[in-house]
Amino acid sequence: MSTLVKISDLKKVYRTGDVTFEALRGVSLEISSGDFVAIMGPSGSGKSTLMHLVGGLDQPTEGTIEVGTYALHTMNETALAKFRRAHIGVIFQFFNLIDNLSIQANVELPALLSKTKDKRAIRERSTMLLDRLGIADQAQKHPWELSGGQQQRVAIARALINRPTLLLADEPTGNLDSASGEDVLHIMEEFNQQGQTILMVTHDARAAARAKHVLFIHDGRLAGHVAGGDAERVLQHSLRTSSQHP
């Protein structure tokens, strides 16, 4: 598989007045096209910051980020916005759906914002995604009429509407019950098996184990990695990493 994401010596420093916080302290990694990578770490470890940088939602203080042919560290806000619309899909923990829009309109919104001319093609793809995710019968309802698991399915459809190069999932099961969370992870696995590259941030070892590779981050630095597939192994490695980096 070819390399899709290449990060080298990535650093991110936040400054508020006289206070300085180093969120990332020299992270280097590569993600292959078609991979499913989970990032685990305690709150404040830098995992969400790393995801935001890879998605072009923020810019690094130092270091380089390449996603395909795009050098994100060299791009201004306008260029990054265009990059995100064309290449990035995001699944949020709290769904971030718009209550006064129908489910189908929520899914189609990113495609319409990308100025796609063919509205028939947008409708066909949104209908296909909703059907594939098992919620086609909910298309004309509103988010507040759906369960949490159904809302997250809508969020997945919305994230996939523009056929993103990279799908980012920020604690996608964190606001769901265990059964709904399992459903969402199974859906993500299915799309990955069909070639979708996924980067997921999670604190849940069972969720992380569904990925092909699990990276551990602590105090802004990578602190190890294991293969996915075994929740107990992922959990034990996570606990060991935490004990080594109190």
MIRO-108917 format. One record per residue (C-alpha): residue number from 1; residue in one letter; z, x, y. Coordinates in Angstrom, 3 decimals. Example, Ala and Ser with C-alpha at 12.3 -4.5 7.8 and 13.67 -1.06 7.14 Angstrom:
<recs>
@nr: 1&rest: a&pz: 7.800&px: 12.300&py: -4.500
@nr: 2&rest: s&pz: 7.140&px: 13.670&py: -1.060
</recs>
This chain:
<recs>
@nr: 1&rest: m&pz: 0.000&px: 0.000&py: 0.000
@nr: 2&rest: s&pz: -0.761&px: 1.167&py: 3.521
@nr: 3&rest: t&pz: 1.938&px: 1.730&py: 6.115
@nr: 4&rest: l&pz: 2.260&px: -1.194&py: 8.535
@nr: 5&rest: v&pz: 5.381&px: -0.211&py: 10.500
@nr: 6&rest: k&pz: 6.232&px: 3.384&py: 11.356
@nr: 7&rest: i&pz: 9.379&px: 4.153&py: 13.369
@nr: 8&rest: s&pz: 10.395&px: 7.647&py: 14.404
@nr: 9&rest: d&pz: 13.708&px: 8.768&py: 15.956
@nr: 10&rest: l&pz: 14.260&px: 5.369&py: 17.550
@nr: 11&rest: k&pz: 17.074&px: 5.125&py: 20.088
@nr: 12&rest: k&pz: 18.237&px: 2.192&py: 22.183
@nr: 13&rest: v&pz: 20.892&px: 2.495&py: 24.862
@nr: 14&rest: y&pz: 22.258&px: -0.452&py: 26.841
@nr: 15&rest: r&pz: 23.937&px: 0.200&py: 30.182
@nr: 16&rest: t&pz: 26.093&px: -2.233&py: 32.133
@nr: 17&rest: g&pz: 27.544&px: -0.631&py: 35.229
@nr: 18&rest: d&pz: 29.421&px: 2.445&py: 34.037
@nr: 19&rest: v&pz: 29.518&px: 1.258&py: 30.426
@nr: 20&rest: t&pz: 27.001&px: 2.715&py: 27.962
@nr: 21&rest: f&pz: 26.424&px: 1.399&py: 24.435
@nr: 22&rest: e&pz: 24.203&px: 3.191&py: 21.914
@nr: 23&rest: a&pz: 22.803&px: 0.416&py: 19.725
@nr: 24&rest: l&pz: 20.428&px: 2.708&py: 17.801
@nr: 25&rest: r&pz: 20.954&px: 6.449&py: 17.395
@nr: 26&rest: g&pz: 17.803&px: 7.934&py: 15.935
@nr: 27&rest: v&pz: 16.373&px: 5.597&py: 13.291
@nr: 28&rest: s&pz: 13.255&px: 6.584&py: 11.351
@nr: 29&rest: l&pz: 11.620&px: 4.433&py: 8.669
@nr: 30&rest: e&pz: 8.339&px: 3.074&py: 7.344
@nr: 31&rest: i&pz: 7.445&px: -0.379&py: 6.025
@nr: 32&rest: s&pz: 4.368&px: -0.875&py: 3.883
@nr: 33&rest: s&pz: 1.950&px: -3.740&py: 4.282
@nr: 34&rest: g&pz: 2.980&px: -6.530&py: 1.891
@nr: 35&rest: d&pz: 6.567&px: -5.316&py: 1.606
@nr: 36&rest: f&pz: 9.721&px: -7.454&py: 1.877
@nr: 37&rest: v&pz: 12.504&px: -5.429&py: 3.495
@nr: 38&rest: a&pz: 16.050&px: -6.593&py: 4.214
@nr: 39&rest: i&pz: 18.379&px: -4.872&py: 6.672
@nr: 40&rest: m&pz: 22.122&px: -5.224&py: 6.153
@nr: 41&rest: g&pz: 25.006&px: -4.083&py: 8.320
@nr: 42&rest: p&pz: 28.152&px: -5.325&py: 10.060
@nr: 43&rest: s&pz: 28.069&px: -7.062&py: 13.423
@nr: 44&rest: g&pz: 27.168&px: -4.585&py: 16.156
@nr: 45&rest: s&pz: 25.585&px: -2.127&py: 13.723
@nr: 46&rest: g&pz: 22.163&px: -2.308&py: 15.381
@nr: 47&rest: k&pz: 20.244&px: -4.370&py: 12.818
@nr: 48&rest: s&pz: 19.219&px: -7.135&py: 15.227
@nr: 49&rest: t&pz: 18.326&px: -4.578&py: 17.898
@nr: 50&rest: l&pz: 16.054&px: -2.861&py: 15.389
@nr: 51&rest: m&pz: 14.353&px: -6.146&py: 14.548
@nr: 52&rest: h&pz: 13.835&px: -6.989&py: 18.217
@nr: 53&rest: l&pz: 12.220&px: -3.617&py: 18.837
@nr: 54&rest: v&pz: 9.886&px: -3.938&py: 15.840
@nr: 55&rest: g&pz: 8.883&px: -7.398&py: 17.062
@nr: 56&rest: g&pz: 8.098&px: -6.187&py: 20.570
@nr: 57&rest: l&pz: 10.942&px: -8.273&py: 22.011
@nr: 58&rest: d&pz: 12.521&px: -5.192&py: 23.571
@nr: 59&rest: q&pz: 11.540&px: -1.597&py: 24.261
@nr: 60&rest: p&pz: 13.234&px: 1.585&py: 23.013
@nr: 61&rest: t&pz: 15.059&px: 4.086&py: 25.163
@nr: 62&rest: e&pz: 13.551&px: 6.914&py: 23.097
@nr: 63&rest: g&pz: 11.392&px: 7.259&py: 20.000
@nr: 64&rest: t&pz: 8.215&px: 5.626&py: 18.763
@nr: 65&rest: i&pz: 7.326&px: 2.291&py: 17.108
@nr: 66&rest: e&pz: 3.904&px: 1.716&py: 15.595
@nr: 67&rest: v&pz: 2.896&px: -1.614&py: 14.056
@nr: 68&rest: g&pz: -0.580&px: -1.303&py: 12.644
@nr: 69&rest: t&pz: -2.693&px: 0.214&py: 15.398
@nr: 70&rest: y&pz: -0.250&px: -0.787&py: 18.156
@nr: 71&rest: a&pz: 2.075&px: 1.802&py: 19.724
@nr: 72&rest: l&pz: 4.743&px: -0.578&py: 21.005
@nr: 73&rest: h&pz: 6.716&px: 2.129&py: 22.831
@nr: 74&rest: t&pz: 3.762&px: 2.652&py: 25.195
@nr: 75&rest: m&pz: 3.108&px: -1.015&py: 26.010
@nr: 76&rest: n&pz: 4.175&px: -3.013&py: 29.071
@nr: 77&rest: e&pz: 5.637&px: -6.528&py: 28.974
@nr: 78&rest: t&pz: 2.258&px: -8.251&py: 29.301
@nr: 79&rest: a&pz: 0.744&px: -6.253&py: 26.452
@nr: 80&rest: l&pz: 3.823&px: -6.822&py: 24.289
@nr: 81&rest: a&pz: 3.641&px: -10.584&py: 24.885
@nr: 82&rest: k&pz: 0.006&px: -10.623&py: 23.716
@nr: 83&rest: f&pz: 0.946&px: -8.498&py: 20.702
@nr: 84&rest: r&pz: 3.773&px: -10.883&py: 19.730
@nr: 85&rest: r&pz: 1.554&px: -13.954&py: 19.979
@nr: 86&rest: a&pz: -1.134&px: -12.391&py: 17.802
@nr: 87&rest: h&pz: 0.882&px: -10.462&py: 15.223
@nr: 88&rest: i&pz: 4.543&px: -11.546&py: 15.018
@nr: 89&rest: g&pz: 6.176&px: -14.637&py: 13.547
@nr: 90&rest: v&pz: 9.942&px: -15.150&py: 13.890
@nr: 91&rest: i&pz: 12.375&px: -17.285&py: 11.884
@nr: 92&rest: f&pz: 15.666&px: -17.767&py: 13.740
@nr: 93&rest: q&pz: 19.116&px: -18.540&py: 12.344
@nr: 94&rest: f&pz: 19.498&px: -21.610&py: 14.562
@nr: 95&rest: f&pz: 15.891&px: -22.848&py: 14.129
@nr: 96&rest: n&pz: 15.133&px: -23.008&py: 17.905
@nr: 97&rest: l&pz: 13.046&px: -26.159&py: 17.553
@nr: 98&rest: i&pz: 12.233&px: -28.366&py: 20.544
@nr: 99&rest: d&pz: 13.949&px: -31.717&py: 20.076
@nr: 100&rest: n&pz: 11.572&px: -33.825&py: 22.155
@nr: 101&rest: l&pz: 8.503&px: -32.658&py: 20.207
@nr: 102&rest: s&pz: 7.489&px: -33.952&py: 16.797
@nr: 103&rest: i&pz: 7.742&px: -31.673&py: 13.786
@nr: 104&rest: q&pz: 3.972&px: -31.151&py: 13.758
@nr: 105&rest: a&pz: 3.943&px: -30.397&py: 17.491
@nr: 106&rest: n&pz: 6.729&px: -27.822&py: 17.015
@nr: 107&rest: v&pz: 4.699&px: -26.084&py: 14.332
@nr: 108&rest: e&pz: 1.493&px: -26.109&py: 16.372
@nr: 109&rest: l&pz: 3.017&px: -24.919&py: 19.654
@nr: 110&rest: p&pz: 2.577&px: -21.139&py: 19.077
@nr: 111&rest: a&pz: -1.091&px: -21.676&py: 18.198
@nr: 112&rest: l&pz: -1.680&px: -23.728&py: 21.338
@nr: 113&rest: l&pz: 0.100&px: -21.083&py: 23.445
@nr: 114&rest: s&pz: -2.199&px: -18.457&py: 21.972
@nr: 115&rest: k&pz: -5.065&px: -20.373&py: 23.634
@nr: 116&rest: t&pz: -6.800&px: -21.075&py: 20.362
@nr: 117&rest: k&pz: -9.719&px: -23.354&py: 21.202
@nr: 118&rest: d&pz: -10.165&px: -25.095&py: 17.870
@nr: 119&rest: k&pz: -7.522&px: -27.834&py: 17.862
@nr: 120&rest: r&pz: -8.925&px: -29.285&py: 14.651
@nr: 121&rest: a&pz: -8.331&px: -25.953&py: 12.885
@nr: 122&rest: i&pz: -4.776&px: -25.847&py: 14.272
@nr: 123&rest: r&pz: -4.098&px: -29.366&py: 12.965
@nr: 124&rest: e&pz: -5.536&px: -28.503&py: 9.561
@nr: 125&rest: r&pz: -3.394&px: -25.371&py: 9.250
@nr: 126&rest: s&pz: -0.185&px: -27.077&py: 10.428
@nr: 127&rest: t&pz: -0.779&px: -29.918&py: 7.974
@nr: 128&rest: m&pz: -1.410&px: -27.424&py: 5.170
@nr: 129&rest: l&pz: 1.786&px: -25.496&py: 5.966
@nr: 130&rest: l&pz: 3.921&px: -28.623&py: 6.190
@nr: 131&rest: d&pz: 2.499&px: -29.831&py: 2.891
@nr: 132&rest: r&pz: 3.074&px: -26.469&py: 1.247
@nr: 133&rest: l&pz: 6.672&px: -26.451&py: 2.478
@nr: 134&rest: g&pz: 7.257&px: -29.958&py: 1.177
@nr: 135&rest: i&pz: 7.793&px: -31.693&py: 4.509
@nr: 136&rest: a&pz: 4.385&px: -33.192&py: 5.288
@nr: 137&rest: d&pz: 5.991&px: -36.646&py: 5.223
@nr: 138&rest: q&pz: 8.272&px: -35.569&py: 8.098
@nr: 139&rest: a&pz: 5.437&px: -34.496&py: 10.429
@nr: 140&rest: q&pz: 5.923&px: -37.229&py: 13.033
@nr: 141&rest: k&pz: 9.702&px: -37.150&py: 13.039
@nr: 142&rest: h&pz: 11.808&px: -35.078&py: 15.464
@nr: 143&rest: p&pz: 14.017&px: -32.098&py: 14.596
@nr: 144&rest: w&pz: 17.254&px: -34.041&py: 15.025
@nr: 145&rest: e&pz: 16.132&px: -36.424&py: 12.273
@nr: 146&rest: l&pz: 15.919&px: -33.622&py: 9.674
@nr: 147&rest: s&pz: 18.517&px: -31.743&py: 7.659
@nr: 148&rest: g&pz: 19.241&px: -28.081&py: 8.365
@nr: 149&rest: g&pz: 17.180&px: -26.975&py: 5.382
@nr: 150&rest: q&pz: 14.244&px: -29.102&py: 6.483
@nr: 151&rest: q&pz: 14.478&px: -27.747&py: 10.040
@nr: 152&rest: q&pz: 14.338&px: -24.203&py: 8.716
@nr: 153&rest: r&pz: 11.216&px: -25.111&py: 6.738
@nr: 154&rest: v&pz: 9.692&px: -26.320&py: 10.010
@nr: 155&rest: a&pz: 10.679&px: -23.015&py: 11.611
@nr: 156&rest: i&pz: 8.966&px: -21.122&py: 8.787
@nr: 157&rest: a&pz: 5.787&px: -23.158&py: 9.246
@nr: 158&rest: r&pz: 5.883&px: -22.486&py: 12.987
@nr: 159&rest: a&pz: 6.341&px: -18.750&py: 12.364
@nr: 160&rest: l&pz: 3.312&px: -18.704&py: 10.048
@nr: 161&rest: i&pz: 0.930&px: -20.888&py: 12.086
@nr: 162&rest: n&pz: -0.817&px: -17.888&py: 13.702
@nr: 163&rest: r&pz: -1.080&px: -15.929&py: 10.423
@nr: 164&rest: p&pz: 1.246&px: -13.137&py: 11.636
@nr: 165&rest: t&pz: 0.828&px: -9.558&py: 10.545
@nr: 166&rest: l&pz: 4.624&px: -9.306&py: 10.309
@nr: 167&rest: l&pz: 7.158&px: -12.067&py: 9.699
@nr: 168&rest: l&pz: 10.650&px: -11.409&py: 11.095
@nr: 169&rest: a&pz: 13.604&px: -13.387&py: 9.754
@nr: 170&rest: d&pz: 16.883&px: -13.158&py: 11.673
@nr: 171&rest: e&pz: 19.701&px: -14.425&py: 9.400
@nr: 172&rest: p&pz: 17.390&px: -17.180&py: 8.090
@nr: 173&rest: t&pz: 20.055&px: -18.618&py: 5.763
@nr: 174&rest: g&pz: 23.060&px: -18.067&py: 8.027
@nr: 175&rest: n&pz: 23.221&px: -21.676&py: 9.235
@nr: 176&rest: l&pz: 22.434&px: -23.348&py: 5.886
@nr: 177&rest: d&pz: 24.382&px: -24.487&py: 2.856
@nr: 178&rest: s&pz: 23.870&px: -22.424&py: -0.302
@nr: 179&rest: a&pz: 21.284&px: -24.742&py: -1.885
@nr: 180&rest: s&pz: 19.155&px: -24.950&py: 1.277
@nr: 181&rest: g&pz: 19.493&px: -21.199&py: 1.734
@nr: 182&rest: e&pz: 18.184&px: -20.585&py: -1.779
@nr: 183&rest: d&pz: 15.220&px: -22.860&py: -1.077
@nr: 184&rest: v&pz: 14.351&px: -20.949&py: 2.097
@nr: 185&rest: l&pz: 14.590&px: -17.577&py: 0.353
@nr: 186&rest: h&pz: 12.387&px: -18.829&py: -2.481
@nr: 187&rest: i&pz: 9.775&px: -19.936&py: 0.066
@nr: 188&rest: m&pz: 9.867&px: -16.529&py: 1.741
@nr: 189&rest: e&pz: 9.453&px: -14.831&py: -1.639
@nr: 190&rest: e&pz: 6.407&px: -16.968&py: -2.397
@nr: 191&rest: f&pz: 4.707&px: -16.061&py: 0.865
@nr: 192&rest: n&pz: 5.532&px: -12.392&py: 0.307
@nr: 193&rest: q&pz: 3.981&px: -12.535&py: -3.165
@nr: 194&rest: q&pz: 0.807&px: -13.720&py: -1.464
@nr: 195&rest: g&pz: 0.761&px: -10.693&py: 0.837
@nr: 196&rest: q&pz: 2.952&px: -11.611&py: 3.813
@nr: 197&rest: t&pz: 4.959&px: -8.628&py: 5.108
@nr: 198&rest: i&pz: 8.562&px: -9.628&py: 5.873
@nr: 199&rest: l&pz: 11.448&px: -7.905&py: 7.635
@nr: 200&rest: m&pz: 14.735&px: -9.795&py: 7.293
@nr: 201&rest: v&pz: 18.133&px: -9.164&py: 8.893
@nr: 202&rest: t&pz: 21.078&px: -10.559&py: 6.945
@nr: 203&rest: h&pz: 24.763&px: -10.023&py: 6.235
@nr: 204&rest: d&pz: 24.478&px: -11.799&py: 2.862
@nr: 205&rest: a&pz: 24.016&px: -9.537&py: -0.174
@nr: 206&rest: r&pz: 22.580&px: -12.428&py: -2.209
@nr: 207&rest: a&pz: 19.919&px: -13.030&py: 0.434
@nr: 208&rest: a&pz: 19.174&px: -9.314&py: 0.808
@nr: 209&rest: a&pz: 18.735&px: -8.962&py: -2.956
@nr: 210&rest: r&pz: 15.684&px: -11.245&py: -2.776
@nr: 211&rest: a&pz: 13.859&px: -8.500&py: -0.858
@nr: 212&rest: k&pz: 12.023&px: -5.626&py: -2.515
@nr: 213&rest: h&pz: 13.977&px: -3.025&py: -0.534
@nr: 214&rest: v&pz: 17.351&px: -3.182&py: 1.207
@nr: 215&rest: l&pz: 18.243&px: -0.850&py: 4.087
@nr: 216&rest: f&pz: 21.813&px: -0.403&py: 5.320
@nr: 217&rest: i&pz: 22.554&px: 0.348&py: 8.951
@nr: 218&rest: h&pz: 25.878&px: 1.374&py: 10.436
@nr: 219&rest: d&pz: 26.749&px: 2.405&py: 13.988
@nr: 220&rest: g&pz: 23.069&px: 2.549&py: 14.906
@nr: 221&rest: r&pz: 22.032&px: 4.823&py: 12.050
@nr: 222&rest: l&pz: 20.473&px: 4.202&py: 8.655
@nr: 223&rest: a&pz: 23.197&px: 4.647&py: 6.049
@nr: 224&rest: g&pz: 21.319&px: 4.263&py: 2.768
@nr: 225&rest: h&pz: 18.982&px: 2.029&py: 0.823
@nr: 226&rest: v&pz: 18.624&px: 0.393&py: -2.587
@nr: 227&rest: a&pz: 15.971&px: -1.619&py: -4.398
@nr: 228&rest: g&pz: 16.371&px: -5.375&py: -4.164
@nr: 229&rest: g&pz: 16.622&px: -7.739&py: -7.116
@nr: 230&rest: d&pz: 20.321&px: -7.373&py: -8.004
@nr: 231&rest: a&pz: 22.855&px: -9.012&py: -5.670
@nr: 232&rest: e&pz: 25.823&px: -7.257&py: -7.252
@nr: 233&rest: r&pz: 24.250&px: -3.821&py: -6.767
@nr: 234&rest: v&pz: 23.387&px: -4.657&py: -3.162
@nr: 235&rest: l&pz: 26.924&px: -5.913&py: -2.514
@nr: 236&rest: q&pz: 28.539&px: -2.833&py: -4.052
@nr: 237&rest: h&pz: 26.309&px: -0.506&py: -2.046
@nr: 238&rest: s&pz: 27.119&px: -2.481&py: 1.110
@nr: 239&rest: l&pz: 30.861&px: -2.190&py: 0.451
@nr: 240&rest: r&pz: 30.529&px: 1.514&py: -0.312
@nr: 241&rest: t&pz: 28.574&px: 2.089&py: 2.889
@nr: 242&rest: s&pz: 31.243&px: 0.254&py: 4.915
@nr: 243&rest: s&pz: 34.042&px: 2.319&py: 3.376
@nr: 244&rest: q&pz: 32.176&px: 5.566&py: 4.122
@nr: 245&rest: h&pz: 31.582&px: 4.508&py: 7.749
@nr: 246&rest: p&pz: 34.797&px: 2.758&py: 8.859
</recs>
